[in-house]
Amino acid sequence: MIKVFCAFVLMCVSFLVYSQNENKLDSLLNAYKNQTGSIEKVNTAENIFIETRQSNPELALNYLHKGLFVAKRINFSEGEAKAYKNLGHYYVNYYNLDSLRFYFKKSEHLFESINDKNSVFKILILLNRTENLEGHFKTALELSNKSIAIATQLKSGLLLSEAHQQQSTIHLDSGNYKSALEQLILAAKALDTLTNKNPLKEAIIKVGIGRTETLRNNYLAAIPYIEEGVAIFEDLNHEKWLAISYMELGNTQYHLKQYDKALLNYNKGLKISKAKKWDNFISPYLSNIGAIYLDTEEYDKALQYFFNSNKISSKQEPVNNKIIYLNDVASAYLGKKEYQKAITHYTKAIKLADSIASMDNLSDNYKERAEAYGKSGNYKNAVQDYKTHITLNDSLFNVAKAQQIEELRTIYETEKKEQEITLQKNEIDLLEQKAKVSNLQNLLLGGGLLLSLALVAFGSYGFRQKLKRHSVEKEKLDNELAFKKKELTTYALNLARKNEVLEGLKQKAQELKTQQNQDGYQHLIRTIDFDLKDDNNWENFSKYFQQVHKDFNRNVKQKFPEVTPNELRLMSLLKMNLSSKEIASILNISNEGIKKARYRIRKKLGLNAKESLENLILSI
């Protein structure tokens, strides 16, 4: 009985709201019909658009153009600017990029002409979001800097916080996480200037910091920030930000492989999104749930979620999301061993990533397509894709190094300005001793006030700059070491693959030896043997190894002088955590040979049966 009653109540409420909306629309349509060409008629046309943009888009668009026509005829610039802004909003829903850009820019120009900076700010934010979603990061940053400048002119801490927060999103999406964090800190500082605290905005920034930490792979550090934000949104019952934050929390848990927790939060957000019919949230939620099933090797379930997500998002799908979708589907087909379908989707993803110069996506897609080619037996294309992946990775590393150099240059320039400020402060102190009170007041009015503000900003900057310098240098060294480790691993694996191929060729040649020309095949076997024993390969490997693990060989020789050069080779490969199969390929010996060599090393190192050889080697 209770269930029936509740359903009935909901039906009554829905009917009442529907009736009220119908009555309101009828009232607006009658008002528009009876009004003459005036400001009121333009405003009524806008209200009809607002009332019908979801339920009857064609009617909404019709009245937008009618209102625009009247606004132009009576030279009502504000009404004309609003109409253009609403036309931009209309085309956002259909993701018609050319139209929304055209109307938003016309609106921006008109709002500027009537000096309505608040409205200009809102238009810039909308344009900024569009360009960022399309991967046009440079354009998005230019628009973002304009919005920051306007918020600064308006002296609005709230708008300034919003502008900095949005710029952090651009940096996040373009992979510049350090700058993203800096922008979030500026956003938080802007909120601190408000007389009345704004818990909603504070929670948004907390979730933003959590998201940034997630993207920096600091998953455990991210969770407290996001959970704190979620708790505030739950207190405020803010459904939109709950839908966003449940996704961020789920994403972080997904990366920690806490799939049950991630699925729980994804479903919480999906429930809200479906109730509100927020397609732009429903689509990524479905995609993320698909990613969980992809990881747990439930490939058919994963594909179903990806396809359902794409049905919704294809109406208004940004390029970045298209790349993610194609890559996810390709990965599912790869898991199902449907290699040609996987290759087709990876190829589409590569073309899109290339069109927006998304280097990290390109690198990943080439690597994954190489795997698909390899498993399908197309080794030539697999090798080519893997080489392209390595080249792109090198390029990304060089870009990171260039950013670090630019960072150091900025620090140098900042320190120069800091010194100039100190000199100016000394001059002001001298003038204060000599000048009269009236002259001092003139000095403050003429520029001293601005300088004082600068001094406050840079008050404790010197000490922090030293810490920052050390941090930058450490980060640079860490990056170079990580790159060398990657280079070393790549060289070792390539060496293992080469030896595997040569060993395979040698066996094949031996099989055919009795059937074909004895001398020719014997020559081939000798050539392969020579290449397998070529010490140049090992010398090159040793060079890379010494760059990464500088004191390893010396420490081994000092502690365990009885270890032979061949045993030292094996210990070097164990230091890299390579598998026995990979080590056997590199050293060109059997798995049984590896076991015997390990036994001899254990004896020389004095290890008993319970002690781990790997742990000892890793500790050296």
ABEGO torsion letter per residue (X at the ends): XAAAAAAAAAAAAAAAAAAAAAAAAAAAAAAAAABBBBAAAAAAAAAAAAAAAAABAAAAAAAAAAAAAAAAAAGBAAAAAAAAAAAAAAAAAAGBAAAAAAAAAAAAAAAAAAGBAAAAAAAAAAAAAAAAAAGBAAAAAAAAAAAAAAAAAAGBAAAAAAAAAAAAAAAAAAGBAAAAAAAAAAAAAAAAABABBBAAAAAAAAAAAAAAAAAAGBAAAAAAAAAAAAAAAAAAGBAAAAAAAAAAAAAAAAAAGBAAAAAAAAAAAAAAAAAAGBAAAAAAAAAAAAAAAAAAGBAAAAAAAAAAAAAAAAABBBAAAAAAAAAAAAAAAAAAGBAAAAAAAAAAAAAAAAAAGBAAAAAAAAAAAAAAAAAAGBAAAAAAAAAAAAAAAAAAAAAAAAAAAAAAAAAAAAAAAAAAAAAAAAAAAAAAAABBAAAAAAAAAAGAAAAAAAAAAAAAAAAAAAAAAAAAAAAAAAAAAAAAAAAAAAAAAAAAAAAAAAAAAAAAAAAAAAABBAAAAAAAAAAAAAAAABAAAAAAAAAAAAAABAAAAAAAAAABAABBAAAAAAAAAAAAGBBAAAAAAAAGBBAAAAAAAAAAAAAAAGBBAABBAAAAAAAX
